[in-house]
Amino acid sequence: MNIEKYKAIQTELSNQTSLEDRCHSIKFCAGVDVAYKEIADTEWGVCSIVVIDYATKAVVEKTSSIGKITVPYIPGYLAFRELPLVIQAANKLSIDPDLFIFDGNGYLHPRHMGIATHASFFLNKPTFGVAKNYFKIDNVDFTMPENVSGSYKDIIIRNETFGRVLRSHKDVKPIFISCGNYIDLEKTTKITLNLINKESRIPIPVRLADLETKRMRKQL
């Protein structure tokens, strides 16, 4: 394992990232999640991708992948653990999603290269990340938004907007959204709020992918 090599890859890809919105029309939207389980001293990973019809919110396709994890967990380098499983699951799709939403971060990363951003270079689609927990960078805390559905506060680090903390439901913990690639933060926020229902604080396809990985993990 070579962290300096990983860092160089992230830096190179970061220079190719675009936060100009190319997500002009959405028919199908995919949620992506990865979960882990250790069996007999071997770590396994499962990735689920759930595609929904953006207008009706109905599930139109599910795919998954399972494999041994060969890269250890290192904060800031999660994509190198998860990408092989994500690519394998994505290659099984018969439907071509217009957008991929990841359970994780994108631009909200020390080098702007969270899993949502990194994966975009293999998926060649707009992406963004939705995280349930805050990934602190440079010891910068976030500002809690008002207790009103749809309220948010930008996450400013090094005088730059890295992401947004968003209150998807009143009286519920906020979520942390960040662009992945080929999309801007305003569109990311709008899509996220459009995909929230009363059952969860995270977007529908991400929640469904999360449930699928939990189900698959139990079956391992």
C-alpha positions as CSV (number, residue, x, y, z in Angstrom):
1,M,0.0,0.0,0.0
2,N,1.4,3.4,-1.0
3,I,-0.4,6.4,0.5
4,E,1.7,8.8,-1.4
5,K,0.7,7.1,-4.7
6,Y,-3.0,7.2,-3.6
7,K,-2.6,10.9,-2.8
8,A,-1.0,11.6,-6.2
9,I,-3.9,9.9,-8.0
10,Q,-6.4,11.9,-6.0
11,T,-4.6,15.2,-6.7
12,E,-4.4,14.5,-10.4
13,L,-8.1,13.6,-10.7
14,S,-9.1,16.6,-8.6
15,N,-7.6,18.9,-11.2
16,Q,-10.0,17.3,-13.7
17,T,-13.1,17.7,-11.6
18,S,-15.8,20.0,-12.8
19,L,-18.6,21.5,-10.7
20,E,-20.4,22.9,-13.7
21,D,-23.8,21.4,-13.9
22,R,-24.2,18.8,-16.7
23,C,-27.2,17.1,-15.0
24,H,-29.8,18.8,-17.2
25,S,-32.4,15.9,-17.5
26,I,-32.9,13.1,-15.0
27,K,-35.0,10.0,-15.9
28,F,-33.2,7.4,-13.9
29,C,-31.3,8.0,-10.7
30,A,-29.1,5.5,-8.9
31,G,-28.2,5.1,-5.2
32,V,-24.9,3.5,-4.3
33,D,-23.8,2.0,-1.0
34,V,-21.0,-0.3,0.3
35,A,-21.0,-2.4,3.5
36,Y,-18.4,-4.7,5.0
37,K,-18.3,-7.9,7.0
38,E,-15.4,-9.9,8.4
39,I,-15.6,-13.7,8.0
40,A,-12.8,-16.0,9.2
41,D,-10.3,-13.1,9.4
42,T,-11.1,-12.1,5.9
43,E,-12.9,-8.8,5.2
44,W,-15.6,-8.9,2.5
45,G,-17.5,-6.0,0.9
46,V,-20.9,-5.8,-0.7
47,C,-22.0,-3.0,-3.0
48,S,-25.6,-2.4,-3.9
49,I,-26.9,0.0,-6.6
50,V,-30.6,0.7,-6.7
51,V,-32.0,2.6,-9.7
52,I,-35.3,4.5,-9.4
53,D,-37.5,6.4,-11.9
54,Y,-36.8,10.0,-10.8
55,A,-40.4,11.1,-11.5
56,T,-42.3,8.2,-9.9
57,K,-39.7,7.2,-7.4
58,A,-40.3,3.5,-8.3
59,V,-37.5,1.0,-8.3
60,V,-36.6,0.0,-11.9
61,E,-33.4,-2.0,-11.3
62,K,-31.1,-3.4,-8.7
63,T,-27.5,-4.8,-9.0
64,S,-24.9,-5.8,-6.6
65,S,-21.4,-7.1,-6.2
66,I,-19.5,-9.0,-3.5
67,G,-15.7,-9.3,-3.1
68,K,-12.8,-9.6,-0.8
69,I,-11.4,-6.2,0.5
70,T,-7.7,-5.9,-0.1
71,V,-7.2,-2.2,0.9
72,P,-7.3,-1.4,4.6
73,Y,-9.5,1.5,5.9
74,I,-7.6,4.8,5.8
75,P,-9.5,8.0,6.3
76,G,-9.5,10.0,3.1
77,Y,-8.7,7.1,0.9
78,L,-12.0,5.2,1.0
79,A,-12.5,5.1,-2.7
80,F,-9.5,2.7,-3.2
81,R,-11.4,0.2,-1.0
82,E,-14.8,0.6,-2.6
83,L,-14.2,1.4,-6.3
84,P,-13.6,-2.2,-7.5
85,L,-17.0,-3.3,-6.0
86,V,-18.8,-0.1,-7.3
87,I,-17.5,-0.6,-10.8
88,Q,-18.4,-4.3,-10.8
89,A,-21.9,-3.6,-9.7
90,A,-22.3,-0.7,-12.2
91,N,-21.2,-2.8,-15.1
92,K,-24.1,-5.1,-14.4
93,L,-26.7,-2.4,-15.0
94,S,-28.9,-2.7,-18.0
95,I,-30.4,0.7,-17.4
96,D,-28.1,3.8,-17.9
97,P,-28.7,6.1,-14.9
98,D,-28.4,9.8,-15.5
99,L,-27.1,10.4,-12.0
100,F,-25.4,8.4,-9.2
101,I,-25.8,9.4,-5.6
102,F,-23.3,7.8,-3.1
103,D,-23.6,7.1,0.6
104,G,-20.5,9.1,1.4
105,N,-18.7,12.3,0.4
106,G,-17.5,13.9,-2.8
107,Y,-16.0,17.4,-2.8
108,L,-16.2,17.3,1.0
109,H,-12.7,15.8,1.3
110,P,-9.2,17.1,1.9
111,R,-8.4,16.8,-1.8
112,H,-12.0,17.0,-3.1
113,M,-11.8,13.3,-4.0
114,G,-14.3,11.4,-1.9
115,I,-15.9,8.3,-3.3
116,A,-18.6,10.2,-5.1
117,T,-16.1,12.3,-7.0
118,H,-13.5,9.5,-7.6
119,A,-16.2,7.1,-9.0
120,S,-17.4,9.6,-11.5
121,F,-14.3,9.2,-13.6
122,F,-15.3,5.5,-14.1
123,L,-19.0,6.0,-14.4
124,N,-18.8,9.0,-16.7
125,K,-22.0,10.5,-15.1
126,P,-22.9,13.3,-12.8
127,T,-22.4,12.2,-9.1
128,F,-22.8,13.6,-5.6
129,G,-22.4,12.3,-2.1
130,V,-24.8,12.2,0.9
131,A,-23.2,11.4,4.2
132,K,-25.0,10.7,7.5
133,N,-22.0,11.8,9.6
134,Y,-19.6,14.7,9.2
135,F,-16.1,14.2,7.9
136,K,-14.1,16.9,9.7
137,I,-11.4,18.5,7.6
138,D,-8.6,20.8,9.0
139,N,-10.4,20.7,12.3
140,V,-13.3,22.8,10.9
141,D,-16.7,22.2,12.4
142,F,-20.0,22.8,10.6
143,T,-22.7,25.2,11.6
144,M,-26.0,23.6,12.5
145,P,-28.9,24.8,10.2
146,E,-32.2,25.9,11.6
147,N,-34.6,23.2,12.7
148,V,-36.7,23.6,9.6
149,S,-37.0,21.2,6.7
150,G,-34.9,22.3,3.8
151,S,-32.7,24.7,5.8
152,Y,-28.9,24.4,5.3
153,K,-25.5,26.0,6.0
154,D,-22.6,25.8,3.7
155,I,-19.4,24.1,4.9
156,I,-16.6,26.6,4.4
157,I,-13.0,25.4,4.6
158,R,-9.9,27.3,3.4
159,N,-12.3,30.0,2.2
160,E,-13.9,27.5,-0.1
161,T,-17.3,25.8,-0.1
162,F,-16.7,22.1,0.4
163,G,-20.3,21.0,0.9
164,R,-23.5,21.7,2.7
165,V,-25.1,20.6,5.9
166,L,-28.8,20.1,5.1
167,R,-31.8,19.6,7.4
168,S,-34.0,17.2,5.4
169,H,-36.6,16.9,8.2
170,K,-37.6,19.0,11.2
171,D,-36.4,17.5,14.5
172,V,-34.1,15.1,12.7
173,K,-30.3,15.1,12.5
174,P,-29.0,16.9,9.4
175,I,-27.2,15.2,6.5
176,F,-24.0,16.3,4.7
177,I,-24.1,16.7,0.9
178,S,-21.3,17.5,-1.5
179,C,-20.9,17.6,-5.2
180,G,-19.2,14.7,-6.8
181,N,-18.6,15.7,-10.4
182,Y,-20.4,17.4,-13.3
183,I,-23.0,19.0,-11.0
184,D,-23.2,22.1,-8.8
185,L,-24.2,22.4,-5.2
186,E,-27.5,24.1,-5.9
187,K,-28.6,21.3,-8.2
188,T,-27.3,18.7,-5.6
189,T,-29.5,20.3,-2.9
190,K,-32.5,20.5,-5.1
191,I,-32.3,16.9,-6.1
192,T,-31.7,15.7,-2.6
193,L,-34.8,17.5,-1.2
194,N,-36.8,16.1,-4.1
195,L,-35.8,12.6,-3.2
196,I,-36.5,12.8,0.5
197,N,-39.7,11.2,1.8
198,K,-41.1,10.8,5.3
199,E,-39.5,7.4,5.8
200,S,-35.9,8.7,5.9
201,R,-33.6,11.7,6.2
202,I,-31.5,10.5,3.2
203,P,-32.6,10.3,-0.5
204,I,-34.7,7.4,-1.5
205,P,-32.2,5.6,-3.8
206,V,-29.4,5.8,-1.2
207,R,-31.7,4.6,1.5
208,L,-32.8,1.6,-0.6
209,A,-29.1,0.8,-1.5
210,D,-28.2,1.0,2.2
211,L,-31.0,-1.5,3.0
212,E,-29.9,-3.8,0.3
213,T,-26.3,-3.9,1.5
214,K,-27.4,-4.6,5.0
215,R,-29.6,-7.5,3.7
216,M,-26.7,-8.9,1.6
217,R,-24.3,-8.6,4.5
218,K,-26.5,-10.8,6.7
219,Q,-26.6,-13.4,3.9
220,L,-22.8,-13.7,3.7
